[in-house]
Amino acid sequence: MTGLTVRKVAGALGAELGGVDLSRDLDDGTVAAIRAALNTHQVIFFRDQTLTPEQQLAFGRRFGPLNIHPYVTGMAAHPEVMEIIKEPSDKTNFGGGWHSDMSFLETPSIGSILYAVETPDFGGDTLFASQAAAYDALSEGLKRTLEGLNAVHSAGREYSAKGSSAQKRASMQVAEAEGLAGEFVHPVVKVHPETGRKALYVNPAFTMNFEGWTRRESKPLLDFLFEHSRQEAFTCRFAWRDGSVAFWDNRQVWHYALNDYPGQRRHMRRVTVDPA
């Protein structure tokens, strides 16, 4: 534990941790401290790391079993590792809109760990938005209404032929989910299992409608929540460098990968942690 530092980067969420080498076999106390920082700050950042895919996998597994993405092909030797690459010739990026990862699964992931292999000379930052702060800012009346609702999530729209996640990229294999994606129901207000803090759990990419409501009936309230939840006061912004790592809690955080680096290459590696 000696030397581990935590520095907040914004009021709503986010902290940068220093004094730790994620490539090493971390002791239980250090892992517990990292987990505590994640629970408190919702997204945590590390600088100047050097991680092989095997080392990133080992770090991720300290927090739970790792997910194999159903629509994005992982590394041949390590299917749990997703390589997120935008080549200079690509026009669209992966993750270029507000969302949380994997809410379209029956058992959603708890967190994602993204490592920067190669970053552009400018641009390519990621925005994060605290859905716990977004929930806290709602009126008591709307909180009571939302706590009685569930929502239907599906990958079908985002990974359809026209969905932004399924757009062709030179170095990524993304399968279309047309007709294959299921629909799963999750509470609109999620209670964090470790902290007890409440957060909104709706997702612009994957939430289709409220359970028992039509999509037309659901749209006005969902649109309000989507607009509300990305207010600047709930956000932080991370400027990547080669060797940077971000670890965020998908149960209470949205993120948005900016696509503002035309003609440049950006190469990231992601592992996604499932519940134990």
matplotlib code that plots the C-alpha trace (Angstrom):
import matplotlib.pyplot as plt

x = [0.0, 3.0, 3.0, -0.5, -1.9, -5.5, -6.1, -9.7, -10.0, -13.5, -16.3, -18.8, -16.5, -13.0, -9.7, -6.1, -4.2, -0.4, 2.3, 1.2, 2.5, -0.4, 1.9, 3.0, 1.3, -0.5, -1.0, -4.6, -4.3, -3.5, -6.3, -8.7, -7.5, -8.1, -11.5, -12.3, -11.2, -13.3, -16.4, -15.8, -14.8, -16.7, -13.9, -10.2, -7.2, -3.6, -0.6, 2.6, 1.7, 3.2, 0.9, 1.0, -2.4, -1.6, -0.9, -4.1, -6.0, -4.3, -5.2, -8.8, -9.3, -8.4, -11.9, -14.0, -14.4, -13.8, -16.4, -16.1, -18.0, -20.8, -20.5, -16.9, -14.1, -11.4, -7.7, -7.1, -5.0, -7.1, -10.8, -11.5, -9.3, -11.1, -8.8, -10.5, -8.7, -9.5, -7.2, -6.5, -8.8, -11.8, -14.5, -16.4, -15.0, -16.2, -18.1, -18.7, -21.8, -23.0, -23.5, -22.5, -21.0, -22.9, -26.3, -27.8, -26.8, -29.0, -26.2, -24.5, -20.8, -19.6, -16.7, -14.4, -10.6, -9.2, -5.5, -4.0, -1.5, -1.3, -2.9, -3.3, -1.3, -4.4, -8.0, -9.4, -10.4, -13.1, -15.9, -17.5, -20.8, -21.8, -25.3, -25.2, -24.9, -27.6, -30.0, -29.2, -30.1, -33.6, -36.7, -38.0, -41.2, -39.4, -37.1, -40.2, -41.6, -38.4, -37.8, -40.9, -39.9, -37.8, -36.4, -35.8, -32.2, -31.1, -28.1, -30.3, -30.4, -26.7, -25.3, -27.8, -26.5, -27.2, -26.0, -22.9, -21.2, -21.5, -20.0, -17.1, -13.6, -10.4, -9.0, -12.1, -14.5, -17.9, -20.8, -24.3, -26.8, -29.9, -32.4, -29.9, -29.9, -32.2, -34.1, -33.4, -35.0, -33.1, -34.2, -34.2, -32.6, -29.7, -28.5, -24.7, -24.0, -21.0, -21.8, -25.6, -25.6, -28.4, -27.8, -29.8, -29.5, -30.8, -28.5, -28.9, -27.3, -29.3, -32.4, -35.4, -38.4, -39.8, -41.2, -44.9, -44.8, -44.6, -41.6, -43.7, -44.9, -41.4, -39.6, -40.4, -39.3, -36.2, -35.2, -35.5, -33.3, -30.8, -30.5, -30.4, -27.8, -25.1, -25.1, -21.6, -21.8, -22.0, -18.9, -15.2, -12.9, -9.7, -6.9, -5.2, -1.5, 0.3, 0.3, -2.8, -5.5, -9.1, -11.2, -14.9, -17.9, -20.6, -23.2, -23.0, -21.1, -21.7, -18.8, -18.3, -15.2, -14.7, -14.0, -12.0, -8.7, -9.3, -6.5, -4.8, -4.6, -5.9, -5.3, -6.8, -7.3, -10.3, -11.2, -14.6, -15.3, -18.4, -20.0, -18.4]
y = [0.0, 2.3, 5.0, 4.6, 8.1, 9.2, 12.6, 13.7, 15.2, 16.5, 17.2, 14.6, 11.6, 10.6, 10.2, 9.6, 6.9, 6.9, 4.9, 1.5, -0.7, -2.6, -5.0, -6.5, -9.2, -6.9, -7.8, -8.1, -4.8, -2.8, -4.5, -3.6, 0.0, 0.2, -1.3, 1.2, 4.1, 2.8, 2.6, 6.1, 7.9, 5.7, 6.0, 5.9, 6.6, 5.5, 6.9, 5.6, 1.9, -0.8, -3.7, -6.8, -8.4, -11.1, -8.5, -6.6, -9.8, -10.7, -7.2, -7.4, -10.9, -9.5, -7.8, -10.6, -13.0, -11.4, -11.0, -12.2, -9.7, -11.4, -9.1, -7.9, -10.4, -10.4, -11.2, -14.7, -15.8, -13.8, -13.6, -11.6, -8.7, -6.4, -4.3, -1.0, 0.4, 3.4, 3.5, 6.8, 5.7, 5.0, 7.7, 6.4, 5.3, 2.7, 4.0, 7.4, 8.3, 8.3, 4.7, 2.2, -1.1, -4.4, -3.4, -5.5, -8.7, -10.6, -10.1, -6.8, -6.2, -4.3, -2.5, -1.9, -1.5, 0.4, 0.6, 3.0, 1.3, 4.1, 7.5, 10.3, 13.5, 15.4, 14.5, 11.1, 12.1, 10.2, 11.8, 10.2, 11.0, 10.0, 8.5, 8.5, 12.3, 12.4, 10.5, 12.6, 15.8, 14.6, 15.7, 13.4, 12.9, 11.7, 9.5, 7.7, 7.2, 5.8, 3.5, 1.6, 1.1, -1.4, -0.9, -3.1, -3.2, -4.8, -4.7, -5.0, -1.4, -0.5, -3.6, -3.7, -3.0, 0.7, 0.9, 3.0, 0.1, -2.2, 0.2, -1.3, -0.5, -1.6, -3.3, -4.4, -7.3, -6.4, -8.8, -7.5, -8.5, -8.2, -10.8, -12.3, -9.9, -10.7, -8.2, -8.1, -6.1, -4.1, -1.7, 2.0, 2.8, 0.6, 0.2, -0.3, -3.6, -2.4, 1.3, 1.3, 4.5, 4.8, 5.6, 5.9, 2.8, 3.8, 3.7, 5.8, 3.0, 0.0, 1.1, 0.5, 1.3, 0.9, -2.5, -2.5, 0.7, 1.1, 2.7, 5.7, 6.1, 5.6, 8.1, 11.4, 10.3, 8.5, 11.5, 13.7, 11.3, 11.0, 14.8, 15.2, 12.6, 14.1, 17.6, 19.0, 19.2, 15.3, 14.8, 14.6, 14.4, 12.2, 13.1, 9.9, 9.3, 6.1, 3.9, 5.4, 3.2, 4.0, 1.7, 2.7, 1.3, 0.5, 0.3, 4.0, 5.7, 6.5, 7.3, 8.8, 8.4, 11.5, 11.2, 14.4, 13.1, 12.5, 10.8, 9.5, 6.1, 5.2, 1.8, 0.7, -2.6, -3.3, -6.0, -6.1, -7.4, -9.4, -10.0, -12.8]
z = [0.0, 0.4, -2.2, -3.6, -4.2, -5.1, -6.7, -7.6, -11.1, -11.0, -8.6, -9.8, -10.5, -11.4, -9.7, -10.9, -8.9, -8.7, -7.2, -8.6, -11.4, -12.8, -14.6, -11.3, -9.2, -6.9, -3.2, -1.8, 0.1, -3.1, -5.0, -2.2, -2.2, -6.0, -5.6, -2.9, -5.1, -7.9, -5.6, -4.4, -7.6, -10.1, -12.7, -11.9, -14.1, -14.2, -16.1, -17.5, -17.5, -19.7, -20.1, -22.2, -23.0, -20.5, -17.8, -18.5, -18.2, -14.9, -13.5, -14.7, -13.1, -9.7, -9.8, -11.3, -14.3, -17.7, -20.4, -24.0, -26.2, -28.2, -31.2, -31.3, -32.1, -29.4, -29.8, -31.3, -28.3, -25.7, -26.7, -23.5, -24.9, -27.3, -29.5, -30.2, -33.2, -35.5, -38.5, -40.3, -43.1, -40.8, -40.5, -37.5, -34.2, -31.7, -28.7, -30.2, -28.3, -24.6, -23.3, -20.6, -21.7, -21.9, -20.4, -23.2, -21.4, -19.0, -16.4, -17.3, -16.6, -13.6, -15.1, -18.1, -18.1, -21.1, -21.9, -24.4, -26.8, -29.4, -29.1, -31.7, -31.6, -30.6, -29.8, -28.8, -25.2, -23.4, -21.5, -18.4, -16.7, -13.2, -13.3, -9.5, -9.6, -12.3, -10.0, -7.0, -8.9, -9.8, -7.9, -5.1, -7.1, -10.2, -8.1, -6.6, -10.1, -11.6, -8.7, -9.6, -13.3, -15.2, -18.7, -21.6, -23.0, -26.3, -28.6, -31.7, -32.6, -31.9, -33.6, -36.5, -40.0, -39.5, -35.9, -35.2, -33.4, -36.4, -38.9, -40.8, -39.6, -41.2, -38.1, -36.1, -36.7, -35.4, -36.1, -36.8, -34.2, -36.5, -35.3, -32.8, -29.9, -26.9, -24.8, -21.1, -18.3, -15.7, -12.9, -14.0, -10.6, -9.7, -6.2, -6.0, -4.3, -2.4, -1.6, -1.6, -3.7, -6.2, -9.9, -13.0, -15.2, -18.6, -21.7, -24.9, -26.9, -25.6, -23.6, -25.8, -23.6, -20.1, -19.3, -20.0, -22.0, -25.7, -27.3, -28.2, -24.6, -23.3, -25.6, -23.9, -20.5, -21.8, -23.9, -20.8, -18.8, -21.6, -21.8, -18.0, -17.4, -19.6, -18.0, -17.7, -13.9, -13.9, -16.1, -16.2, -19.3, -19.7, -22.1, -23.1, -23.5, -24.5, -21.4, -19.8, -18.2, -17.3, -15.1, -14.9, -13.2, -15.8, -13.1, -12.4, -15.3, -18.9, -21.3, -24.7, -26.9, -28.9, -32.7, -33.3, -34.7, -38.4, -40.3, -37.1, -35.6, -32.1, -30.6, -27.3, -25.5, -23.3, -20.9, -19.2, -15.7, -15.0, -11.6, -9.7]

ax = plt.figure().add_subplot(projection="3d")
ax.plot(x, y, z, "-o")
ax.set_aspect("equal")
plt.show()
